[in-house]
Amino acid sequence: MSRRILFVDTFTCLGGAEISLLALMKHLKAGRYVPHLLTSTDGPFPGQARKADIPVSTQEFPWFSRRRPWRYALSIYQLVRIIQDSRIDLVHANCDHSLRYVMHASRLARVPYVAHVRDFVRTWFQPGKVVALNQAMRVIANSNAVAHACVQAGVAPSRVTTIYNPVDVETFRAVPATAGTQLRAEVGIPAETLVVGIVAHIQPIKGHMEFIQAAIQLADRVSDMHFLIVGAPATGESNELFLERLQARVLASEYADRFHFTGFRSDIPAVMKAIDILAVPSWAEPFGRVTVEGMASGCAIVGTEAGGLPEIVTDGVDGLLVPSRSVDALSAALYRLAVDSELRQRLAQAGRRTAQWFTITDHVEHIQALYDAVLSAH
């Protein structure tokens, strides 16, 4: 008999958490688990779910207000109705904002829930959220670093399980090199030029300013090199202003013609094929999906020692790791790969092998085993 899983995520953009959840919902074993998505409104994420024939519901998730507490209570009641009307067996909370709604609604509807923690930031570890995490049947962390952060915040260690995010490794491996050549031509990069890239939502914690500063240092030492900055600002006016600061820093240098800001792109497999060295200079990456994507595509990786990246990259084996927020260390590592093509190729080849540890198939098997355990216990 199929079990019905309600996935709750109030964010409608396609960030890393939503991309991972979409992969899970698409690949759940037919006849064993049936996915249903609940989100806050329409957007790219629910749109992709609908294209995959996944049922999608929407409702408001208002912040609690002492002046209007009934709006908060009504949203919980609506969630209970969705659970009951859709005959849901298990609720899977995929974002911090949905967590307390899921806790209350699951208790009222008498169904178990699990919580999926995919980040260090936002409000995951506020006291009220930690209460909700401790009432979940299981807490899934997307890296050991995130699992440690959960325990440090007060979540019972017995509830926490690490399951790494899934990456569509085969899609990234299968993209032909010509896709990268075409993208280079599109943005004005010579075909034979060495390209260093960063692929991330533009915001300070992703290390863009450190990347720009390191790249300017590098441009002063290596003449035949271009820099690709792929991604749009994360939500919020401050991140729009941050992008302007990055662009101003580039324009103030002597090397503005070697920097290419592409904005948001949906063709990330082609982007990776255009990059020789992928920088992941995040201050503390909870997992590092883009790292695995770059590895699968054949990029040499330079990442930071913080967060979950050391669980993916072994320094000197399948990439290089540098201290977080160190411009000089980042520049030195990029320079080392730029001038040593043999090292660059060796790390890239090892990275392709490492990427195989993060396939969608393995991720889905681990998640379904967890669902089995939770439903059996309940």
Secondary structure as the mmCIF struct_conf table of DSSP 4:
data_model
#
loop_
_struct_conf.conf_type_id
_struct_conf.id
_struct_conf.beg_label_comp_id
_struct_conf.beg_label_asym_id
_struct_conf.beg_label_seq_id
_struct_conf.end_label_comp_id
_struct_conf.end_label_asym_id
_struct_conf.end_label_seq_id
HELX_LH_PP_P HELX_LH_PP_P1 SER A 2 SER A 2
STRN STRN1 ARG A 3 VAL A 8
BEND BEND1 CYS A 13 CYS A 13
HELX_RH_AL_P HELX_RH_AL_P1 GLY A 16 HIS A 27
BEND BEND2 LEU A 28 LEU A 28
HELX_LH_PP_P HELX_LH_PP_P2 LYS A 29 LYS A 29
TURN_TY1_P TURN_TY1_P1 ALA A 30 ARG A 32
STRN STRN2 TYR A 33 THR A 39
BEND BEND3 SER A 40 THR A 41
BEND BEND4 GLY A 43 GLY A 43
HELX_RH_AL_P HELX_RH_AL_P2 PRO A 44 LYS A 51
TURN_TY1_P TURN_TY1_P2 ALA A 52 ASP A 53
STRN STRN3 VAL A 56 THR A 58
HELX_LH_PP_P HELX_LH_PP_P3 PRO A 62 PHE A 64
BEND BEND5 ARG A 66 ARG A 68
HELX_RH_AL_P HELX_RH_AL_P3 PRO A 69 ASP A 85
TURN_TY1_P TURN_TY1_P3 SER A 86 ARG A 87
BEND BEND6 ASP A 89 ASP A 89
STRN STRN4 LEU A 90 ALA A 93
BEND BEND7 CYS A 95 CYS A 95
TURN_TY1_P TURN_TY1_P4 ASP A 96 SER A 98
HELX_RH_AL_P HELX_RH_AL_P4 LEU A 99 ALA A 109
TURN_TY1_P TURN_TY1_P5 ARG A 110 ARG A 110
STRN STRN5 TYR A 113 VAL A 117
BEND BEND8 PHE A 120 VAL A 121
TURN_TY1_P TURN_TY1_P6 ARG A 122 PHE A 125
BEND BEND9 GLN A 126 GLN A 126
HELX_RH_AL_P HELX_RH_AL_P5 PRO A 127 GLN A 135
BEND BEND10 ALA A 136 MET A 137
STRN STRN6 ARG A 138 ALA A 141
BEND BEND11 ASN A 142 SER A 143
HELX_RH_AL_P HELX_RH_AL_P6 ASN A 144 ALA A 153
TURN_TY1_P TURN_TY1_P7 GLY A 154 GLY A 154
HELX_RH_3T_P HELX_RH_3T_P1 PRO A 157 ARG A 159
STRN STRN7 VAL A 160 THR A 162
HELX_LH_PP_P HELX_LH_PP_P4 TYR A 164 PRO A 166
STRN STRN8 VAL A 167 VAL A 167
HELX_RH_AL_P HELX_RH_AL_P7 VAL A 169 ALA A 174
BEND BEND12 VAL A 175 VAL A 175
HELX_RH_AL_P HELX_RH_AL_P8 ALA A 177 VAL A 187
TURN_TY1_P TURN_TY1_P8 GLY A 188 GLY A 188
TURN_TY1_P TURN_TY1_P9 ALA A 191 GLU A 192
BEND BEND13 THR A 193 THR A 193
STRN STRN9 LEU A 194 VAL A 199
BEND BEND14 ALA A 200 ALA A 200
STRN STRN10 ILE A 202 ILE A 202
BEND BEND15 GLN A 203 GLN A 203
HELX_RH_3T_P HELX_RH_3T_P2 PRO A 204 LYS A 206
TURN_TY1_P TURN_TY1_P10 GLY A 207 GLY A 207
HELX_RH_AL_P HELX_RH_AL_P9 HIS A 208 ALA A 219
TURN_TY1_P TURN_TY1_P11 ASP A 220 ARG A 221
BEND BEND16 SER A 223 ASP A 224
STRN STRN11 MET A 225 VAL A 230
HELX_LH_PP_P HELX_LH_PP_P5 ALA A 232 ALA A 232
STRN STRN12 PRO A 233 PRO A 233
HELX_LH_PP_P HELX_LH_PP_P6 ALA A 234 ALA A 234
BEND BEND17 THR A 235 GLY A 236
HELX_RH_AL_P HELX_RH_AL_P10 GLU A 237 LEU A 251
TURN_TY1_P TURN_TY1_P12 ALA A 252 ALA A 252
BEND BEND18 SER A 253 GLU A 254
HELX_RH_3T_P HELX_RH_3T_P3 ALA A 256 ARG A 258
STRN STRN13 PHE A 259 GLY A 263
BEND BEND19 SER A 266 SER A 266
HELX_RH_AL_P HELX_RH_AL_P11 ILE A 268 LYS A 273
TURN_TY1_P TURN_TY1_P13 ALA A 274 ALA A 274
BEND BEND20 ASP A 276 ASP A 276
STRN STRN14 ILE A 277 VAL A 280
BEND BEND21 TRP A 283 ALA A 284
BEND BEND22 PRO A 286 PHE A 287
HELX_RH_AL_P HELX_RH_AL_P12 ARG A 289 SER A 297
TURN_TY1_P TURN_TY1_P14 GLY A 298 GLY A 298
STRN STRN15 ALA A 300 THR A 304
BEND BEND23 GLU A 305 ALA A 306
TURN_TY1_P TURN_TY1_P15 GLY A 307 GLY A 308
HELX_RH_3T_P HELX_RH_3T_P4 LEU A 309 GLU A 311
TURN_TY1_P TURN_TY1_P16 ILE A 312 ILE A 312
HELX_LH_PP_P HELX_LH_PP_P7 VAL A 313 THR A 314
STRN STRN16 ASP A 315 ASP A 315
TURN_TY1_P TURN_TY1_P17 GLY A 316 ASP A 318
STRN STRN17 GLY A 319 GLY A 319
STRN STRN18 LEU A 320 VAL A 322
TURN_TY1_P TURN_TY1_P18 SER A 324 ARG A 325
HELX_RH_AL_P HELX_RH_AL_P13 VAL A 327 VAL A 339
HELX_RH_AL_P HELX_RH_AL_P14 SER A 341 ALA A 355
HELX_RH_3T_P HELX_RH_3T_P5 GLN A 356 PHE A 358
STRN STRN19 THR A 359 THR A 359
HELX_RH_AL_P HELX_RH_AL_P15 ILE A 360 ALA A 377
#
